[in-house]
Amino acid sequence: MSDTPGASRPSVRSTVHGYPRIGPHRELKRASESYWKGGTTADELDGVAADLRRGVYAQLREAGVDDIPSNTFSYYDHVLDTAVLFDLVPSRFTSPAAAGDRDEELRRYFALARGEQGAPPLEMTKWFDTNYHYLVPELSPSTRPRLVGDKPVAEFREASEAGFRTRPVLVGPLTFLLLAKAADDAPEGWSPVELLDQLLDAYAQLLADLAAAGATEVQLDEPILATDEGRAAVGLLERSYQRLGALTERPSLLVSTYFGSIGAAALRVLKDSPVEAVGLDLVTGGEGIDDLVKVSGLGGTRLVAGVVDGRNVWRTDIPAAVATLGTLLALTDELTVSTSCSLLHVPIDLDAETSLAPELREALAFAKQKAEETALLGRVLSEGAEAEYAGGGAGGNPAFTDARVRARLDALGPDAYERPQDRGTPADTPLTTTTIGSFPQTGELRRARAAHRRGELAEDAYKQILREEIDRVIALQEEIGLDVLVHGEPERNDMVQYFAEQLEGYATTENGWVQSYGSRCVRPPILFGDVSRPEPMTVEWITYAQSRTDKPVKGMLTGPVTMLAWSFVRTDQPLGETARQVGLALRDEVADLERAGIRHIQVDEAALRELLPLREEQRGAYLDWAVNSFRLATSGVSPSTTIHTHMCYSEFGLIVGGIEALDADVTSVEAARSRMELVEDLGRRGYKRGIGPGVYDIHSPRVPSVEEIEGSLRLAAAHIDAGNLWVNPDCGLKTRGYAEAEQALRNMVEAARRVRADLPGAR
């Protein structure tokens, strides 16, 4: 970019990869859940969705964004939308509805996501290393990809009729197939990528339909290229985009990548293909510009430069971003400024927050503000507009530093990370039954919490409500026959936010909602400073619950890695150092629980797999600090105290060694949707610690039968010694109703009884 008087400036446009779809007041959540309960019609649900889409287009236009994306909306998940679009639906779900039967279309769509009697849902797992969950397509050699839907075309036309020229966004064919799994009936060794040519035919038809509808550009997202698996598939990448680029009836193509560097080999393939534009994440990892230098720039291929962080809430350093973009102008003939990825991962609007400290607020930007930053950067380069703020990022504020925390960490020795090896047996009986932690949170309980937060319910009255709920949960578990009990977590709004509200160095938002999956939204807290625990956080409630029963009650904490993964974290120091600070705070809580007589303490690391780097070369360093922070939190207990941990929806095979290194006595994991895959991995490794593979899926409203759970337990017992097996659901019961949760737990206890009765030596 030249500042010489009279020199022409480049024409630089602005865009974003995507935008939150839940609505500023979570309208999509409320409408979807009302529809599931029969309180909203299909037409009403579609009307809410159309209003949300138009609202997004208007907000992006108001922010000054030049090129607006469409087809980023989804009722549940964009990968699921792609599977339905191309008729890639397992046979256990009924055939598509007749044209015009909208209720039947929606029933089938939501059944894929949530399951129904006789048809378990698709497996759900994390979208790369984010806390967003996608539905995993199940494919087999008999699968026949074909275009059967028109969602991208319909939403493009809808936007056009409302006065918005948009760029339809699609999941790229390579990413879709590499994220899919082989169905149970697929031959061993068969891979979904064998369907690539057929799927490309379907994409070709869709691109032609979009061109006929008037679309001038289409975005195909290929984030798989940031992974080792994607980098190894450059031959398939070349095949895909030589084929799609050679089509005569198509819009221009933007192949967009994010979540890290894609490497010079993949970038060279895209540069040499007939596609018109390539999108790169220039925030994550810092390698994107190096890749561009290695391929000598993009030449005539337009670069969509992701310089505004789409995954964190810190304001962009505008001068630094302008300098980066100036460098990029030497590596490409045409440039568009963009976010590093979709803004799906951040809250919608900072203006909705009224209680954040001014020194923190001035460092933040949510989706609306990030769209404005992106537009500003485009104007700065194109028009020489003055930067409206010199902004940001996290850190550098002395008020966020606590010398006491840093001194305590510096004083730790190696023994702070080690537990005694001569520990007792965590279970008194094979197939010990328990739950993960939370019990259903009723409407009455949520209303009481809200009233207490508003100051309308006195502290004493609120605590009495919580004690009564704990009494109910303890009595129910005893009556069902569970072995190790939980207090049900009635005092907790969220497993991360609850602790963030009590830890120094964290801030929480009022309206900072982000979609996790489907209608499930969370408010990730903001970890901005050094972390410490001023006072006990859980001891009062756990000890009250233990006083109501002779059976052991687990203490329940959220682990340091998960506290980071499900928060927006400061960027001015290494993640490992921040995790150690959280681990030290939790160590104090674990010690207080043990002193209070609690002998089972669960420190959930639901996100251990989620934060695993996408490339193998970076994983060892990550697992070192992740494991150390957990061990710092848990290693101060006596040999007689049992340490549990829990992990959520993820592919665990890559971190089996990390799971072992945590040195927990019992690990509970999701296993229901993944058909006990992890148990087989652990069995092959000769795993000797306690393991609780989730025997039924709590994210589905269906109640599994005794026989279904029994089958899962017998499969697990074929790989793991029954003395090390624990029996539990695959996650907490917070989102379920009491009727379904109670029946499912009764079925689980009965299934465990049946399998236990058949063990050698059983009486």
LUMTIDREN-273731 format. One record per residue (C-alpha): residue number from 1; residue in three letters; x, y, z. Coordinates in steps of 0.25 Angstrom, whole numbers. Layout:
<pts>
  seq  type   east  north     up
  NUM   ALA      X      Y      Z
...
</pts>
This chain:
<pts>
  seq  type   east  north     up
    1   MET      0      0      0
    2   SER      6     13     -4
    3   ASP      5     26      3
    4   THR     11     34     -8
    5   PRO      2     46    -11
    6   GLY     -6     43    -24
    7   ALA     -3     28    -23
    8   SER    -15     20    -25
    9   ARG    -20     11    -14
   10   PRO    -24     -3    -16
   11   SER    -38     -7    -16
   12   VAL    -40    -16     -3
   13   ARG    -53    -21      1
   14   SER    -58    -27     14
   15   THR    -66    -39     18
   16   VAL    -68    -49     29
   17   HIS    -68    -65     28
   18   GLY    -81    -66     36
   19   TYR    -89    -60     47
   20   PRO    -96    -65     60
   21   ARG   -110    -71     56
   22   ILE   -116    -72     70
   23   GLY   -122    -58     70
   24   PRO   -119    -46     80
   25   HIS   -129    -52     90
   26   ARG   -127    -67     87
   27   GLU   -140    -67     78
   28   LEU   -135    -79     71
   29   LYS   -134    -87     84
   30   ARG   -147    -83     89
   31   ALA   -155    -86     76
   32   SER   -148    -99     73
   33   GLU   -151   -104     87
   34   SER   -165    -99     86
   35   TYR   -166   -107     73
   36   TRP   -161   -120     79
   37   LYS   -172   -119     90
   38   GLY   -183   -116     80
   39   GLY   -185   -101     85
   40   THR   -180    -95     71
   41   THR   -184    -99     57
   42   ALA   -175   -102     46
   43   ASP   -179    -89     39
   44   GLU   -176    -81     52
   45   LEU   -163    -87     53
   46   ASP   -159    -84     39
   47   GLY   -164    -70     41
   48   VAL   -154    -68     53
   49   ALA   -143    -74     45
   50   ALA   -146    -64     33
   51   ASP   -146    -52     42
   52   LEU   -133    -56     49
   53   ARG   -126    -58     35
   54   ARG   -131    -44     30
   55   GLY   -126    -38     43
   56   VAL   -112    -43     41
   57   TYR   -112    -38     27
   58   ALA   -116    -24     32
   59   GLN   -106    -24     43
   60   LEU    -95    -28     34
   61   ARG    -99    -17     24
   62   GLU   -100     -7     35
   63   ALA    -86    -11     40
   64   GLY    -81     -7     27
   65   VAL    -77    -21     22
   66   ASP    -77    -22      7
   67   ASP    -79    -36      4
   68   ILE    -90    -43     12
   69   PRO    -90    -58     14
   70   SER   -103    -66     13
   71   ASN   -107    -81     16
   72   THR    -99    -80     30
   73   PHE   -112    -81     37
   74   SER   -116    -95     42
   75   TYR   -127   -101     51
   76   TYR   -117   -110     58
   77   ASP   -104   -112     50
   78   HIS    -98   -108     37
   79   VAL    -91   -122     35
   80   LEU   -105   -128     37
   81   ASP   -111   -119     27
   82   THR   -101   -123     17
   83   ALA   -104   -138     19
   84   VAL   -119   -135     18
   85   LEU   -116   -127      5
   86   PHE   -109   -138     -2
   87   ASP   -118   -149      4
   88   LEU   -107   -155     12
   89   VAL   -116   -161     23
   90   PRO   -115   -174     30
   91   SER   -126   -184     26
   92   ARG   -131   -185     40
   93   PHE   -138   -171     38
   94   THR   -150   -171     29
   95   SER   -150   -166     15
   96   PRO   -151   -152     12
   97   ALA   -165   -146     13
   98   ALA   -174   -143      1
   99   ALA   -172   -129     -5
  100   GLY   -180   -119      4
  101   ASP   -180   -127     17
  102   ARG   -172   -118     25
  103   ASP   -175   -124     38
  104   GLU   -170   -138     33
  105   GLU   -157   -131     28
  106   LEU   -154   -125     41
  107   ARG   -158   -138     49
  108   ARG   -147   -145     41
  109   TYR   -137   -134     42
  110   PHE   -138   -133     57
  111   ALA   -138   -148     58
  112   LEU   -125   -149     52
  113   ALA   -120   -139     62
  114   ARG   -127   -144     75
  115   GLY   -132   -158     72
  116   GLU   -145   -164     73
  117   GLN   -150   -178     78
  118   GLY   -144   -188     70
  119   ALA   -134   -179     63
  120   PRO   -122   -174     71
  121   PRO   -117   -160     66
  122   LEU   -104   -158     58
  123   GLU    -92   -157     67
  124   MET    -88   -143     71
  125   THR    -74   -138     73
  126   LYS    -66   -125     74
  127   TRP    -64   -117     62
  128   PHE    -49   -117     61
  129   ASP    -43   -111     73
  130   THR    -55   -102     77
  131   ASN    -67   -104     87
  132   TYR    -77   -105     75
  133   HIS    -82   -119     73
  134   TYR    -86   -125     59
  135   LEU    -93   -137     55
  136   VAL    -85   -148     49
  137   PRO    -90   -153     35
  138   GLU    -91   -168     34
  139   LEU    -87   -173     20
  140   SER    -85   -187     14
  141   PRO    -82   -192      0
  142   SER    -97   -193     -3
  143   THR    -99   -178      0
  144   ARG   -102   -170    -13
  145   PRO   -100   -155    -11
  146   ARG   -110   -147    -19
  147   LEU   -116   -133    -18
  148   VAL   -130   -134    -12
  149   GLY   -131   -121     -4
  150   ASP   -130   -106     -8
  151   LYS   -127    -99      5
  152   PRO   -115    -91      0
  153   VAL   -123    -87    -13
  154   ALA   -135    -83     -5
  155   GLU   -127    -75      5
  156   PHE   -120    -68     -6
  157   ARG   -133    -64    -12
  158   GLU   -139    -60      1
  159   ALA   -128    -51      3
  160   SER   -129    -45    -11
  161   GLU   -143    -42     -9
  162   ALA   -140    -35      3
  163   GLY   -130    -26     -4
  164   PHE   -117    -33      0
  165   ARG   -107    -39    -10
  166   THR   -101    -50     -3
  167   ARG    -90    -61     -4
  168   PRO    -95    -75     -1
  169   VAL    -86    -83      8
  170   LEU    -85    -98      7
  171   VAL    -77   -109     15
  172   GLY    -66   -113      5
  173   PRO    -67   -127     -1
  174   LEU    -53   -131      5
  175   THR    -56   -126     19
  176   PHE    -70   -133     19
  177   LEU    -65   -147     15
  178   LEU    -52   -146     24
  179   LEU    -61   -143     36
  180   ALA    -71   -154     32
  181   LYS    -70   -168     38
  182   ALA    -72   -181     32
  183   ALA    -86   -187     36
  184   ASP    -86   -200     44
  185   ASP    -89   -208     31
  186   ALA    -78   -203     23
  187   PRO    -67   -213     20
  188   GLU    -54   -212     28
  189   GLY    -44   -202     22
  190   TRP    -55   -195     14
  191   SER    -54   -179     15
  192   PRO    -65   -169     12
  193   VAL    -55   -162      3
  194   GLU    -58   -173     -7
  195   LEU    -71   -165    -10
  196   LEU    -63   -153    -14
  197   ASP    -66   -153    -29
  198   GLN    -81   -156    -27
  199   LEU    -82   -145    -17
  200   LEU    -75   -135    -26
  201   ASP    -86   -138    -37
  202   ALA    -96   -134    -26
  203   TYR    -88   -121    -23
  204   ALA    -87   -118    -38
  205   GLN   -102   -118    -39
  206   LEU   -104   -109    -27
  207   LEU    -94    -99    -32
  208   ALA   -101    -99    -46
  209   ASP   -114    -97    -38
  210   LEU   -108    -85    -30
  211   ALA   -102    -79    -43
  212   ALA   -116    -80    -49
  213   ALA   -122    -73    -37
  214   GLY   -112    -61    -39
  215   ALA   -101    -65    -29
  216   THR    -88    -59    -34
  217   GLU    -79    -65    -23
  218   VAL    -80    -77    -14
  219   GLN    -71    -80     -2
  220   LEU    -67    -95      0
  221   ASP    -61    -97     14
  222   GLU    -50   -107     15
  223   PRO    -44   -105     30
  224   ILE    -40   -120     29
  225   LEU    -27   -114     22
  226   ALA    -22   -109     35
  227   THR    -21   -124     40
  228   ASP    -11   -134     38
  229   GLU    -22   -143     31
  230   GLY    -25   -131     22
  231   ARG    -11   -128     18
  232   ALA     -9   -142     14
  233   ALA    -20   -141      5
  234   VAL    -15   -131     -5
  235   GLY    -17   -141    -17
  236   LEU    -32   -141    -13
  237   LEU    -32   -126    -12
  238   GLU    -26   -124    -25
  239   ARG    -36   -134    -31
  240   SER    -48   -127    -25
  241   TYR    -45   -113    -29
  242   GLN    -39   -116    -43
  243   ARG    -53   -123    -45
  244   LEU    -62   -112    -39
  245   GLY    -53   -101    -44
  246   ALA    -55   -106    -59
  247   LEU    -70   -106    -58
  248   THR    -76    -96    -69
  249   GLU    -88    -93    -61
  250   ARG    -84    -88    -47
  251   PRO    -82    -76    -39
  252   SER    -67    -72    -36
  253   LEU    -62    -80    -24
  254   LEU    -56    -76    -11
  255   VAL    -49    -88     -4
  256   SER    -48    -84     10
  257   THR    -39    -90     21
  258   TYR    -38    -87     36
  259   PHE    -33    -92     49
  260   GLY    -19    -91     45
  261   SER     -9    -92     34
  262   ILE    -12   -101     23
  263   GLY      3   -103     18
  264   ALA     10    -99      5
  265   ALA      6   -112     -2
  266   ALA     -9   -110     -1
  267   LEU     -8    -95     -3
  268   ARG      0    -97    -16
  269   VAL    -11   -107    -21
  270   LEU    -22    -96    -18
  271   LYS    -13    -86    -25
  272   ASP    -11    -94    -37
  273   SER    -26    -99    -38
  274   PRO    -37    -91    -46
  275   VAL    -43    -85    -33
  276   GLU    -44    -70    -32
  277   ALA    -41    -68    -17
  278   VAL    -35    -74     -5
  279   GLY    -38    -71      9
  280   LEU    -27    -73     20
  281   ASP    -27    -72     35
  282   LEU    -15    -62     38
  283   VAL    -18    -62     53
  284   THR    -17    -76     58
  285   GLY     -2    -81     59
  286   GLY      4    -70     51
  287   GLU      9    -78     39
  288   GLY     -1    -73     28
  289   ILE      8    -63     23
  290   ASP     20    -72     23
  291   ASP     12    -82     14
  292   LEU      9    -70      4
  293   VAL     23    -67      3
  294   LYS     27    -81      1
  295   VAL     17    -82    -11
  296   SER     22    -68    -16
  297   GLY      8    -62    -14
  298   LEU     -5    -64    -20
  299   GLY     -3    -56    -33
  300   GLY    -17    -54    -39
  301   THR    -24    -62    -29
  302   ARG    -31    -53    -19
  303   LEU    -27    -55     -4
  304   VAL    -38    -54      6
  305   ALA    -29    -50     18
  306   GLY    -34    -55     32
  307   VAL    -27    -44     41
  308   VAL    -39    -42     51
  309   ASP    -40    -53     61
  310   GLY    -53    -60     59
  311   ARG    -51    -69     72
  312   ASN    -47    -60     83
  313   VAL    -53    -47     89
  314   TRP    -41    -38     89
  315   ARG    -41    -25     80
  316   THR    -33    -25     68
  317   ASP    -20    -17     68
  318   ILE    -23     -9     56
  319   PRO    -10     -3     53
  320   ALA     -3    -17     54
  321   ALA    -14    -23     45
  322   VAL    -12    -11     35
  323   ALA      3    -14     34
  324   THR      0    -29     32
  325   LEU    -10    -26     21
  326   GLY      0    -16     14
  327   THR     10    -28     14
  328   LEU      0    -37      8
  329   LEU     -3    -27     -4
  330   ALA     11    -31     -9
  331   LEU      7    -46    -10
  332   THR     -6    -45    -17
  333   ASP    -13    -36    -28
  334   GLU    -26    -35    -21
  335   LEU    -29    -35     -6
  336   THR    -42    -36      3
  337   VAL    -41    -34     18
  338   SER    -48    -44     26
  339   THR    -50    -51     40
  340   SER    -41    -63     43
  341   CYS    -53    -72     43
  342   SER    -68    -71     45
  343   LEU    -73    -62     56
  344   LEU    -82    -73     61
  345   HIS    -72    -76     72
  346   VAL    -73    -62     79
  347   PRO    -85    -54     85
  348   ILE    -93    -45     77
  349   ASP    -92    -31     82
  350   LEU    -83    -25     93
  351   ASP    -93    -13     94
  352   ALA   -103    -23    101
  353   GLU    -93    -24    113
  354   THR    -95    -13    124
  355   SER    -87    -18    136
  356   LEU    -73    -21    130
  357   ALA    -62    -13    137
  358   PRO    -58     -1    128
  359   GLU    -43     -6    127
  360   LEU    -48    -20    122
  361   ARG    -59    -15    113
  362   GLU    -50     -6    105
  363   ALA    -41    -18    101
  364   LEU    -53    -26     96
  365   ALA    -60    -28     82
  366   PHE    -72    -38     80
  367   ALA    -78    -42     66
  368   LYS    -84    -28     63
  369   GLN    -71    -21     67
  370   LYS    -63    -31     59
  371   ALA    -71    -29     47
  372   GLU    -69    -14     49
  373   GLU    -54    -16     50
  374   THR    -53    -24     38
  375   ALA    -61    -13     30
  376   LEU    -52     -2     36
  377   LEU    -39    -10     31
  378   GLY    -45    -10     17
  379   ARG    -47      5     17
  380   VAL    -33      8     23
  381   LEU    -27      1     12
  382   SER    -36      5      1
  383   GLU    -39     19      5
  384   GLY    -28     23     15
  385   ALA    -39     24     25
  386   GLU    -33     27     39
  387   ALA    -34     16     49
  388   GLU    -45     19     59
  389   TYR    -38     12     70
  390   ALA    -24      7     71
  391   GLY    -29     -5     80
  392   GLY    -25    -16     86
  393   GLY    -24    -30     90
  394   ALA    -23    -36    104
  395   GLY    -12    -34    115
  396   GLY     -2    -23    118
  397   ASN    -11    -17    129
  398   PRO     -4    -17    142
  399   ALA    -18    -18    149
  400   PHE    -19    -32    143
  401   THR     -7    -37    150
  402   ASP     -6    -44    164
  403   ALA      8    -45    169
  404   ARG      3    -55    180
  405   VAL     -2    -65    170
  406   ARG     11    -64    162
  407   ALA     20    -66    175
  408   ARG     12    -78    179
  409   LEU     14    -85    165
  410   ASP     29    -82    165
  411   ALA     30    -88    179
  412   LEU     24   -102    175
  413   GLY     33   -114    174
  414   PRO     32   -127    166
  415   ASP     24   -134    177
  416   ALA     12   -124    175
  417   TYR      9   -132    162
  418   GLU     10   -146    167
  419   ARG      0   -155    175
  420   PRO      4   -167    183
  421   GLN      4   -180    175
  422   ASP      0   -189    186
  423   ARG    -15   -185    185
  424   GLY    -27   -193    189
  425   THR    -37   -199    180
  426   PRO    -47   -188    176
  427   ALA    -59   -198    175
  428   ASP    -64   -208    185
  429   THR    -72   -216    174
  430   PRO    -71   -218    159
  431   LEU    -79   -209    151
  432   THR    -81   -198    161
  433   THR    -93   -189    157
  434   THR    -92   -174    158
  435   THR    -96   -162    149
  436   ILE    -87   -151    144
  437   GLY    -92   -140    153
  438   SER   -104   -131    149
  439   PHE   -118   -135    150
  440   PRO   -130   -129    143
  441   GLN   -131   -114    146
  442   THR   -146   -111    147
  443   GLY   -153    -99    142
  444   GLU   -156    -96    157
  445   LEU   -141    -97    160
  446   ARG   -137    -88    149
  447   ARG   -148    -77    152
  448   ALA   -143    -77    167
  449   ARG   -128    -75    162
  450   ALA   -133    -64    153
  451   ALA   -141    -57    164
  452   HIS   -129    -59    174
  453   ARG   -120    -52    164
  454   ARG   -129    -41    162
  455   GLY   -130    -39    177
  456   GLU   -145    -43    178
  457   LEU   -142    -56    186
  458   ALA   -135    -55    199
  459   GLU   -122    -63    201
  460   ASP   -128    -71    212
  461   ALA   -140    -75    204
  462   TYR   -132    -78    192
  463   LYS   -123    -87    200
  464   GLN   -135    -94    206
  465   ILE   -140    -97    191
  466   LEU   -126   -103    188
  467   ARG   -125   -112    200
  468   GLU   -139   -117    197
  469   GLU   -135   -120    183
  470   ILE   -122   -127    188
  471   ASP   -131   -135    198
  472   ARG   -140   -140    186
  473   VAL   -128   -144    177
  474   ILE   -121   -152    189
  475   ALA   -134   -159    192
  476   LEU   -137   -162    178
  477   GLN   -123   -168    175
  478   GLU   -124   -177    188
  479   GLU   -137   -182    184
  480   ILE   -132   -185    169
  481   GLY   -120   -192    175
  482   LEU   -108   -184    170
  483   ASP    -95   -187    178
  484   VAL    -88   -174    177
  485   LEU    -97   -162    178
  486   VAL    -96   -147    174
  487   HIS   -103   -135    179
  488   GLY   -109   -131    166
  489   GLU   -103   -117    164
  490   PRO   -116   -109    167
  491   GLU   -108    -97    170
  492   ARG   -100    -97    157
  493   ASN   -104    -90    144
  494   ASP    -93    -95    136
  495   MET    -81   -104    139
  496   VAL    -71    -93    135
  497   GLN    -78    -81    138
  498   TYR    -82    -85    153
  499   PHE    -67    -86    156
  500   ALA    -63    -73    148
  501   GLU    -73    -65    156
  502   GLN    -65    -69    169
  503   LEU    -51    -68    163
  504   GLU    -42    -56    163
  505   GLY    -37    -53    149
  506   TYR    -50    -57    142
  507   ALA    -62    -48    137
  508   THR    -76    -53    133
  509   THR    -85    -47    123
  510   GLU   -100    -44    124
  511   ASN   -104    -47    109
  512   GLY    -91    -53    103
  513   TRP    -98    -66     98
  514   VAL    -91    -75     88
  515   GLN    -97    -88     82
  516   SER    -91   -101     86
  517   TYR   -100   -110     79
  518   GLY   -114   -110     74
  519   SER   -122   -101     84
  520   ARG   -111   -102     94
  521   CYS   -105    -89     97
  522   VAL    -94    -85    107
  523   ARG    -89    -72    112
  524   PRO    -73    -74    112
  525   PRO    -67    -66    123
  526   ILE    -55    -57    120
  527   LEU    -42    -61    126
  528   PHE    -34    -47    126
  529   GLY    -25    -48    138
  530   ASP    -17    -56    148
  531   VAL    -26    -67    154
  532   SER    -28    -70    169
  533   ARG    -39    -75    179
  534   PRO    -43    -65    190
  535   GLU    -52    -75    197
  536   PRO    -58    -90    196
  537   MET    -67    -91    184
  538   THR    -74   -105    186
  539   VAL    -72   -110    200
  540   GLU    -85   -105    206
  541   TRP    -93   -112    196
  542   ILE    -85   -125    195
  543   THR    -84   -127    210
  544   TYR    -99   -124    212
  545   ALA   -102   -135    202
  546   GLN    -93   -145    209
  547   SER   -100   -142    222
  548   ARG   -113   -147    216
  549   THR   -108   -161    212
  550   ASP    -98   -172    217
  551   LYS    -94   -175    202
  552   PRO    -82   -167    197
  553   VAL    -85   -154    190
  554   LYS    -76   -149    179
  555   GLY    -70   -135    180
  556   MET    -71   -128    166
  557   LEU    -61   -118    160
  558   THR    -58   -114    146
  559   GLY    -43   -116    142
  560   PRO    -33   -106    138
  561   VAL    -33   -110    123
  562   THR    -48   -109    122
  563   MET    -48    -96    129
  564   LEU    -39    -90    118
  565   ALA    -46    -97    106
  566   TRP    -60    -92    110
  567   SER    -55    -78    113
  568   PHE    -50    -67    105
  569   VAL    -35    -67    110
  570   ARG    -25    -56    111
  571   THR    -14    -56    100
  572   ASP     -3    -49    107
  573   GLN      3    -62    113
  574   PRO      4    -77    109
  575   LEU     -8    -85    111
  576   GLY      0    -95    120
  577   GLU      3    -84    130
  578   THR    -11    -79    130
  579   ALA    -16    -94    132
  580   ARG     -6    -95    144
  581   GLN    -12    -83    151
  582   VAL    -26    -90    150
  583   GLY    -20   -103    154
  584   LEU    -14    -97    167
  585   ALA    -28    -90    170
  586   LEU    -35   -104    169
  587   ARG    -24   -110    177
  588   ASP    -29   -102    189
  589   GLU    -43   -106    186
  590   VAL    -40   -121    186
  591   ALA    -32   -120    199
  592   ASP    -44   -113    205
  593   LEU    -53   -124    200
  594   GLU    -44   -135    206
  595   ARG    -43   -128    219
  596   ALA    -59   -128    219
  597   GLY    -59   -143    218
  598   ILE    -62   -145    203
  599   ARG    -55   -157    198
  600   HIS    -59   -157    184
  601   ILE    -55   -144    176
  602   GLN    -58   -142    161
  603   VAL    -50   -132    153
  604   ASP    -57   -131    140
  605   GLU    -48   -130    128
  606   ALA    -59   -130    117
  607   ALA    -50   -122    107
  608   LEU    -37   -130    108
  609   ARG    -38   -135     94
  610   GLU    -45   -123     89
  611   LEU    -32   -114     91
  612   LEU    -23   -124     85
  613   PRO    -15   -117     74
  614   LEU    -20   -121     60
  615   ARG     -6   -125     56
  616   GLU      2   -136     62
  617   GLU     15   -128     63
  618   GLN      8   -119     73
  619   ARG      1   -129     82
  620   GLY     12   -134     91
  621   ALA     15   -120     97
  622   TYR      0   -118     99
  623   LEU     -2   -131    106
  624   ASP      9   -128    115
  625   TRP      3   -115    121
  626   ALA    -11   -120    120
  627   VAL     -7   -133    128
  628   ASN      1   -125    138
  629   SER    -10   -115    141
  630   PHE    -19   -126    144
  631   ARG     -9   -133    153
  632   LEU     -6   -120    160
  633   ALA    -21   -119    164
  634   THR    -22   -133    168
  635   SER     -9   -138    174
  636   GLY    -10   -133    188
  637   VAL    -20   -143    193
  638   SER    -18   -155    202
  639   PRO    -17   -169    196
  640   SER    -31   -173    201
  641   THR    -38   -161    193
  642   THR    -43   -166    179
  643   ILE    -40   -156    168
  644   HIS    -50   -156    156
  645   THR    -50   -149    143
  646   HIS    -60   -148    132
  647   MET    -59   -145    117
  648   CYS    -70   -141    107
  649   TYR    -72   -143     92
  650   SER    -59   -145     85
  651   GLU    -51   -155     77
  652   PHE    -42   -160     89
  653   GLY    -33   -170     82
  654   LEU    -22   -159     80
  655   ILE    -21   -156     94
  656   VAL    -22   -170    101
  657   GLY     -8   -167    106
  658   GLY    -12   -154    112
  659   ILE    -24   -160    119
  660   GLU    -15   -170    126
  661   ALA     -5   -159    129
  662   LEU    -15   -151    137
  663   ASP    -14   -162    147
  664   ALA    -29   -161    151
  665   ASP    -34   -173    158
  666   VAL    -47   -173    150
  667   THR    -50   -167    136
  668   SER    -64   -166    131
  669   VAL    -65   -163    116
  670   GLU    -76   -162    105
  671   ALA    -77   -175     98
  672   ALA    -92   -177     95
  673   ARG    -92   -170     81
  674   SER    -78   -175     77
  675   ARG    -82   -190     80
  676   MET    -72   -192     91
  677   GLU    -60   -189     82
  678   LEU    -51   -183     93
  679   VAL    -53   -196    101
  680   GLU    -47   -204     90
  681   ASP    -35   -195     89
  682   LEU    -33   -196    105
  683   GLY    -34   -211    104
  684   ARG    -23   -212     94
  685   ARG    -14   -203    103
  686   GLY    -17   -212    115
  687   TYR    -23   -200    123
  688   LYS    -24   -204    138
  689   ARG    -31   -191    144
  690   GLY    -45   -189    146
  691   ILE    -53   -186    133
  692   GLY    -68   -182    132
  693   PRO    -72   -182    118
  694   GLY    -85   -175    116
  695   VAL    -96   -186    114
  696   TYR   -107   -177    109
  697   ASP   -108   -163    101
  698   ILE   -113   -152    110
  699   HIS   -114   -142     99
  700   SER   -125   -150     93
  701   PRO   -139   -150     99
  702   ARG   -141   -165     96
  703   VAL   -140   -174    108
  704   PRO   -131   -187    105
  705   SER   -137   -200    109
  706   VAL   -130   -209    119
  707   GLU   -126   -219    108
  708   GLU   -119   -207    100
  709   ILE   -111   -203    112
  710   GLU   -108   -217    116
  711   GLY   -103   -219    102
  712   SER    -93   -207    103
  713   LEU    -88   -212    117
  714   ARG    -85   -226    112
  715   LEU    -78   -220    100
  716   ALA    -70   -212    110
  717   ALA    -67   -224    119
  718   ALA    -62   -231    107
  719   HIS    -50   -221    106
  720   ILE    -48   -216    121
  721   ASP    -48   -224    134
  722   ALA    -61   -223    140
  723   GLY    -55   -219    153
  724   ASN    -50   -206    146
  725   LEU    -63   -203    140
  726   TRP    -72   -192    145
  727   VAL    -86   -191    140
  728   ASN    -92   -177    137
  729   PRO    -99   -168    126
  730   ASP    -89   -161    116
  731   CYS    -91   -147    122
  732   GLY    -99   -139    132
  733   LEU   -114   -140    133
  734   LYS   -116   -125    134
  735   THR   -124   -124    120
  736   ARG   -133   -135    122
  737   GLY   -146   -136    129
  738   TYR   -148   -144    142
  739   ALA   -158   -154    136
  740   GLU   -148   -159    125
  741   ALA   -136   -157    134
  742   GLU   -142   -166    145
  743   GLN   -146   -177    136
  744   ALA   -133   -177    128
  745   LEU   -125   -178    142
  746   ARG   -134   -189    146
  747   ASN   -132   -197    133
  748   MET   -117   -194    135
  749   VAL   -116   -200    149
  750   GLU   -124   -212    145
  751   ALA   -115   -215    133
  752   ALA   -103   -214    142
  753   ARG   -109   -224    152
  754   ARG   -112   -234    141
  755   VAL    -97   -233    135
  756   ARG    -92   -233    149
  757   ALA   -100   -246    152
  758   ASP    -93   -253    141
  759   LEU    -78   -250    145
  760   PRO    -70   -261    150
  761   GLY    -71   -263    165
  762   ALA    -85   -255    165
  763   ARG    -95   -261    175
</pts>
